[in-house]
């Protein structure tokens, strides 16, 4: 994990929050944040899937 990711302040957006008060620009920003989070989560999922597959293959050999 990158040190900048750990120290990045959290955004004011919360999943499931009421979005009625947000402007169009704020909504566009929120969508961008969510898209970046999806990319990050998919990357972590891929790493974990590979580690799981490697572990399964390791224990199959014995």
N, C-alpha and C positions, 0 to 999 in steps of 0.2 A: 504494500500500500504506500502511496506517495505521502510524504510528510505534509504537503500542502492540503491534501484531502482531509487529513485529521484535524488540521487547524482552521479549516474553512468554517466561517460562522454559518449557522443554520439559517435557512430562509424563513420568511414569515408565513409561508404557505403551509397548510396542513391538509393532508388527504381527507376528503369528505367535508371540508369546511364550506360554508356558504360563499359562493362566488358572485353573488348579485352586486356587491359593492365595488367590485374590481372593474377598472376601465379596460377597454379593448387592449391597450398596450400592456397592462398588467396581466391580462389573460394570455397574451402572446408570450410574455416572459414566463409565465407559469407553465405553459405548454412546453416551452424550451427546457425548462428545469426538469419536467417530468420525462421528456424524451432522453435527456442526458442521464437521468437516474435509471431508466430502462436499459440503456446501453451499459451502464456500470453494473447493474444487477445481472444482466445476461453474461457479461464477462466473468463475473464471480461464479455464476452457475456453471459456465463452461469449464473453468478451472477446477471446480469441485467435482464435476462429472468426470473429468480426465483423471483426477486423483483417485476417485472411486473405482474407475475402470482399471487403473494401474494396480490398485490394491487387490481387486478381484483376480486379475491375471497373475499377480504374484502368488496368491494363495492357491490358485488352480494348479500350479507347477508341482506342488508338493503332494 
